[in-house]
Amino acid sequence: MSQLSDYRLLCFDVYGTLIDWEGGILAALQPLLATGSRSNELSRKSLLTLYQELESEQQRKTPDMPYSELLATIHPLLAARLGLPSPSDADNQRFGESVGNWPAFPDTVDALRRLATHYKLVVLSNVDRASFARSNAGSLQGFHFDQIITAQDIGSYKPDARNFAYMKTTVEKEFGIRPEEILQTAQSQYHDHQPAKEAGIRSVWIERSGATMGNTDEPIFDWRFDTLGEMADALAWEEE
């Protein structure tokens, strides 16, 4: 299959692809950063690189920990690595619960509505069910996805191969859609494109401008767009 329109299902990463997780994380870290006198010296890239390192390490240690709890767990670790005062338990909890407030990219909801006219739309996200529900009711404007699969449902975090195996089994059972009819649609090379290829799934790279987390030296993709809106435009062009 050589065109976007040849496929039947888009499997989305949400945070980083549909929702601006980097902007959301940085905003949620501002109260912590404000406790240090050198906070202005920390670059966006250095903060996000450290965050991803701690997040990935914790996900490997506790693959069954819900994402909001995982964020609360790494918040004081981040403070320690940055030489900042130890945050309170309430501060940690607020950081963990910030996920539902992270903003969607401006093109996301309109693009989802357009893509839904052709594809089944499925979420395969590293968050917990409650956090995704808050995001969906909030910046995703209550958009209806055909299936929602979270790390909490599976008991592991991407890029673990179990997540993609679970998704493939689920969509074949629910919709009769085979792996060769699926497009993994995501920003993160590390979390999505690499394991998708290993799972025999082709992918669309939504290369969000300025993204830091999830990048790799040798990106893998079958199609590439700067935004989800551009992908929807390309599909519409094919169908004209």
Secondary structure, 3 states (H helix, E strand, C coil): CCCHHHCCEEEECCECCCECHHHHHHHHHHHHHCCCCCHHHCCHHHHHHHHHHHHHHHHHHCCCCCHHHHHHHHHHHHHHHCCCCCCCHHHHHHHHHHHHHCCECCCHHHHHHHHCCCCEEEEEECCCHHHHHHHHHCCCCCCCCCEEEEHHHHCCCCCCHHHHHHHHHHHHHHHCCCHHHEEEEECCHHHHHHHHHHCCCEEEEECCCCCCCCCCCCCCCCEEECCHHHHHHHHHHHHC
